[in-house]
Each structure stands twice: as C-alpha cells, then as structure tokens.
Amino acid sequence: VPSLDDLADCFSGRLLTAAEDMAPFLTDWRDLWRGSALAVVQPDSADDVASVVRWCAARGIAIVPQGGNTGMSGGATPEPGANAIILSLARMNRIRTIDGIDNVIVVDAGCILHTVQQAAEDAGRFFPLSLGAEGSCTIGGNLATNAGGTGVLRYGSARDLCLGMEVVTAQGLLWDGLRRLRKDSSGYDLRDLFIGSEGTLGIITGAVMRLYPSPAARATALVAVPSIEAALELFDAVRNRLDTALTAFEFLSENCLSLVLDHRPDLRRPIQQPSPWYLLVELSDLQTADGIRDVLESLLATAFEQDLIVDAAIAETVAQARDFWAIREGIAEAQGRVGKTIKHDIAVPVSRVPAFLSEADAAIGARWPDVRFVTFGHLGDGNIHYNFSPPDGGDQQAFLAQQQPINQVVHDIVVRHGGTISAEHGLGQLRNREIARYKSPIEIELMRQVKQALDPQGLMNPGKLLP
Ligand SMILES: Cc1cc2nc3c(=O)[nH]c(=O)nc-3n(C[C@H](O)[C@H](O)[C@H](O)COP(=O)(O)OP(=O)(O)OC[C@H]3O[C@@H](n4cnc5c(N)ncnc54)[C@H](O)[C@@H]3O)c2cc1C
C-alpha cells in the first residue's frame, strides 16, 4: 500500500481515509455498486488536480473522478479492491465568469448544475441543461456522461452546450481549451473527445457553456393519447408548426403515473380517465406571455378533433406546471421505492419508437409475463427509459437474476432499429462489457486506440466504458 503522507501534507483536511468518511463516495446513489479506494482527495483548483494526477501517475495509482455521484451506470464508483483514489471535484464549484456578448458562462467542473442555472438566471440569461438530479449533479459529470435531460429537443445535450473545456490529462498536464468559439475547424476536436469519456481519458476541471435568452413565458400540458403512433403524429405536427418553441415532448405510461401518485400524496391525477400513454408537452415563447397558451390550446383542440388525443390538462398556474413536471421527474424515485429495478436508457430514431415498443413489449411479455413495465422518457429525442420492476410481492433476487437476458432481448431489438444502448447515462461499469456486442470491432478498436494514446498507463477510471 503506497504511503499517502506526502499527499496528506498537501491536502490537509481535504484527504479522506477513514472508512466512515469515504463510505458515501464508494457506492452509487442506487446502491448497486460498491468499490474501495485508498483515499478520497478533494482538490480546490485545476492545479491541485494536476498535482494529484502526477502523484498518482508516478506511483501507478488509478484515479476515479467523481462529481455529484448521481450517475446511473456506476461510472463514479471504483472497482472492488482497486488500487485507486477517488478524485472528488465537489470543492471546485466557482462560477468563473459570465459574458453577455459571447453569451457564455465559464465554470469550474464541480459546479452543481442548479447553481449554473441560477447564475445564468441572475444574469438575465438561460442555461437550458435540465435533469432530475440537477440539485446534485455537476457540470463535469454532465459533460463526462454527455448528459441529456428534458431540454435536448430544443437546446441539445451537454455536448451541444459546451464550447470549450479545461482538462488535466492522464500525465497531469493542464490543457486550457476554454475557447468561446462557435466556429473552429483547426484540427481534431479534443473537447468532443473528452465529452462522454466518463473520466477514462482525463479530468475535466472547467468548461465554457452556452447561454440562451430566458423564455418570457411557458405553456405546459399533460395530454392523454390513445397510442404512441398518435403521439408521434402530434409531435410531427407541433414541431413542424412551432419549431424551436416546442421545448419538451416527454412521455409516460399509465403504470408510471399511478406509481408516482401512489408515492406522492401531494400530487393529484391531472386527467381522470386513465389512458395508456400521457405526454408532457411544453411550449416556450420569447415574445409574449399571453399568446403561447392560446397556441397550445388551439393545437390540442385540433388534435382532439383528429382523434390524436383523448384528453388534456393545460397548467393554469406555474405551480400546476411544476406538479406536471414533478410527475414526470418523480418516476425514477417512485420506481426505486417498489424494489430493485432493471433499467434501460435506449434511443432509437424517433420514427422507430412505435415499432421498438411493440416488438420489445411482445418479446419481454412472452418470456417474463409477470414483470411490471415502467416505460417513459424523452419521446421527442427517441430516448426511452424502458424499465422494469418486479411483480407485486415478487422475489427481488430472482427478478434481478434475469437482468442479463432481459438486457439482451431489449438491446438486440434497439440495435436492429438503428438505436443505441446508452442515450444519456453512459456505459460506466453497467454496460461496458455489453457494448462489445453492439459496436463493430473496428469501432471498439478505434476507441481502444484513443484510450491508449491519451492514457497509456490505463490509470484513468479503469474498468469503465471500454469492454
Ligand atoms: C433522479 C435522477 C434523474 C436523472 N435524470 C437524468 C436525465 O434526465 N438525463 C441524464 O442524462 N442523466 C440523468 N441522471 C443521471 C445523472 O444525473 C447524470 O449522469 C449526470 O450527468 C451525472 O453527473 P454527476 O456530477 O453526478 O457525475 P458522477 O455520477 O459523479 O460521475 C459520472 C461519470 O462522470 C465521470 N466524471 C464526473 N466528473 C468528472 C470530471 N470532472 N471529469 C471527468 N470525469 C468526470 C465519473 O468518473 C463517472 O464516470 C439522473 C440521475 C438521477 C439520480
């Protein structure tokens, strides 16, 4: 075991080694993985990060970067028995600057997403990345997983929002790539390489993120639809008419709605008559506060006449809109309360969603007739959280034992429809072996060569992302 003394001297009060102090860092929020580490180091600056990485590189010690530890794929949890430290970016939480003309916010990687949203709002701008974990997840984690969330339809994923980046390389060198350029074709895009790399190529220490004008008004509706086909017809019509004013097109099944309502007595069922599917549709307007609600109402009235929807509730107040979003965002937590879950974070081309769902539902239903389907997601992005819960009162372990064959059935169908097995959560240690089945050998080999070039010692988050 290497001595941590010299590290402890430099990081006095910022180096955790006691088991009880390290415990929260050694597991994920779903408690699916447990790992071990020599220590948790909490740097304050990019230079601190560089010196920790150099210290580790000289001793062959692996580094597991961790932001808010809200990831879904076990990427921030070290492997059991690892000769590794956890590098927590939590103390690196400064908003460095906001520039109106460049329309950017420059932040430390450990900034909590909500803090960034708030800083943008305080400056009269809008930072559109938004996800259920925004009160805890960090910009560094968002970039490392290429996070998506509910604003992708209009504003894109973390990748689309990032203009520049500061990174500590696996050798402990600081690369200042904090550019603010919309246009740059001066060679390989290293920023894009680090986005989605899940800590396996280097440590993101800072980022330049794009800002947008704040919408003056929003209109939100919960809509009951008879089928996914009808939902997509509505999606096509609304997007074609309103383009960027359509800012969210989310979906959930009746199973999801009742699951959330069972666990959230503060929320009420917005539409009385149960329906197989619901949409959460949001329009945003930069111009007028009045017009946008009328537009939504008239769109829904037309859709009703065309039998595309069976009912709709338009939020009358901001609080009601928040409740609709609380239903959509409460699904993950409510599902966690009814037992262990088998999750999928898949995406297919939007046009293939109905075919995917009908094939996958049939295949799963035939082999595992008792599992509970918990299907929801970002319909406008083709990103489905195709999840399962154990049958009521069912044996949890027996259910979880089916994870691997269930994954394979689902993912084979996904890939047949031109999709991906990870749309926004990353591969981590959840899907890093499975990916070998779905990417071509040449793609896996190119990924390996990138890893070898940037991290020849293999010390950056080992056992993650790559098979
Ligand atoms: C309730 C809930 C809802 C969620 N909803 C969504 C959603 O809608 N969309 C979505 O995309 N995700 C969602 N997530 C997943 C999660 O919030 C995201 O993956 C988020 O981007 C992770 O950020 P984090 O700071 O917590 O990263 P962590 O969990 O700490 O780390 C995630 C990965 O990034 C690496 N990493 C972290 N920081 C750095 C860094 N500075 N440099 C290099 N690598 C780093 C880690 O090593 C790990 O591999 C949700 C999670 C929860 C709990």
PDBQT file of the ligand as one rigid body, heavy atoms in Angstrom, charges set to zero:
ROOT
HETATM    1  C1  LIG A 501     -33.201  11.344 -10.163  1.00  0.00    +0.000 C 
HETATM    2  C2  LIG A 501     -32.201  11.314 -11.280  1.00  0.00    +0.000 A 
HETATM    3  C3  LIG A 501     -32.585  11.726 -12.552  1.00  0.00    +0.000 A 
HETATM    4  C4  LIG A 501     -31.674  11.727 -13.602  1.00  0.00    +0.000 A 
HETATM    5  N1  LIG A 501     -32.086  12.161 -14.822  1.00  0.00    +0.000 NA
HETATM    6  C5  LIG A 501     -31.201  12.220 -15.838  1.00  0.00    +0.000 A 
HETATM    7  C6  LIG A 501     -31.598  12.711 -17.122  1.00  0.00    +0.000 A 
HETATM    8  O1  LIG A 501     -32.744  13.075 -17.357  1.00  0.00    +0.000 OA
HETATM    9  N2  LIG A 501     -30.661  12.773 -18.082  1.00  0.00    +0.000 N 
HETATM   10  C7  LIG A 501     -29.358  12.375 -17.877  1.00  0.00    +0.000 A 
HETATM   11  O2  LIG A 501     -28.542  12.486 -18.793  1.00  0.00    +0.000 OA
HETATM   12  N3  LIG A 501     -28.973  11.867 -16.680  1.00  0.00    +0.000 NA
HETATM   13  C8  LIG A 501     -29.849  11.789 -15.671  1.00  0.00    +0.000 A 
HETATM   14  N4  LIG A 501     -29.446  11.289 -14.456  1.00  0.00    +0.000 N 
HETATM   15  C9  LIG A 501     -28.077  10.724 -14.299  1.00  0.00    +0.000 C 
HETATM   16  C10 LIG A 501     -27.011  11.694 -13.765  1.00  0.00    +0.000 C 
HETATM   17  O3  LIG A 501     -27.570  12.733 -13.051  1.00  0.00    +0.000 OA
HETATM   18  C11 LIG A 501     -26.165  12.242 -14.904  1.00  0.00    +0.000 C 
HETATM   19  O4  LIG A 501     -25.432  11.175 -15.479  1.00  0.00    +0.000 OA
HETATM   20  C12 LIG A 501     -25.179  13.345 -14.505  1.00  0.00    +0.000 C 
HETATM   21  O5  LIG A 501     -24.641  13.913 -15.683  1.00  0.00    +0.000 OA
HETATM   22  C13 LIG A 501     -24.035  12.849 -13.621  1.00  0.00    +0.000 C 
HETATM   23  O6  LIG A 501     -23.367  13.970 -13.048  1.00  0.00    +0.000 OA
HETATM   24  P1  LIG A 501     -22.542  13.781 -11.698  1.00  0.00    +0.000 P 
HETATM   25  O7  LIG A 501     -21.832  15.053 -11.420  1.00  0.00    +0.000 OA
HETATM   26  O8  LIG A 501     -23.407  13.259 -10.630  1.00  0.00    +0.000 OA
HETATM   27  O9  LIG A 501     -21.474  12.682 -12.163  1.00  0.00    +0.000 OA
HETATM   28  P2  LIG A 501     -20.945  11.402 -11.354  1.00  0.00    +0.000 P 
HETATM   29  O10 LIG A 501     -22.055  10.456 -11.091  1.00  0.00    +0.000 OA
HETATM   30  O11 LIG A 501     -20.132  11.831 -10.202  1.00  0.00    +0.000 OA
HETATM   31  O12 LIG A 501     -19.980  10.776 -12.464  1.00  0.00    +0.000 OA
HETATM   32  C14 LIG A 501     -20.494  10.273 -13.681  1.00  0.00    +0.000 C 
HETATM   33  C15 LIG A 501     -19.317   9.872 -14.596  1.00  0.00    +0.000 C 
HETATM   34  O13 LIG A 501     -18.577  11.028 -14.983  1.00  0.00    +0.000 OA
HETATM   35  C16 LIG A 501     -17.230  10.950 -14.504  1.00  0.00    +0.000 C 
HETATM   36  N5  LIG A 501     -16.868  12.295 -14.048  1.00  0.00    +0.000 N 
HETATM   37  C17 LIG A 501     -17.511  13.054 -13.121  1.00  0.00    +0.000 A 
HETATM   38  N6  LIG A 501     -16.940  14.272 -13.029  1.00  0.00    +0.000 NA
HETATM   39  C18 LIG A 501     -15.910  14.271 -13.912  1.00  0.00    +0.000 A 
HETATM   40  C19 LIG A 501     -14.933  15.230 -14.270  1.00  0.00    +0.000 A 
HETATM   41  N7  LIG A 501     -14.896  16.438 -13.723  1.00  0.00    +0.000 N 
HETATM   42  N8  LIG A 501     -14.017  14.903 -15.199  1.00  0.00    +0.000 NA
HETATM   43  C20 LIG A 501     -14.029  13.674 -15.780  1.00  0.00    +0.000 A 
HETATM   44  N9  LIG A 501     -14.935  12.729 -15.483  1.00  0.00    +0.000 NA
HETATM   45  C21 LIG A 501     -15.866  13.022 -14.556  1.00  0.00    +0.000 A 
HETATM   46  C22 LIG A 501     -17.237   9.899 -13.410  1.00  0.00    +0.000 C 
HETATM   47  O14 LIG A 501     -15.985   9.277 -13.287  1.00  0.00    +0.000 OA
HETATM   48  C23 LIG A 501     -18.311   8.959 -13.922  1.00  0.00    +0.000 C 
HETATM   49  O15 LIG A 501     -17.772   8.098 -14.888  1.00  0.00    +0.000 OA
HETATM   50  C24 LIG A 501     -30.337  11.282 -13.382  1.00  0.00    +0.000 A 
HETATM   51  C25 LIG A 501     -29.955  10.862 -12.099  1.00  0.00    +0.000 A 
HETATM   52  C26 LIG A 501     -30.869  10.874 -11.068  1.00  0.00    +0.000 A 
HETATM   53  C27 LIG A 501     -30.395  10.461  -9.709  1.00  0.00    +0.000 C 
ENDROOT
TORSDOF 0
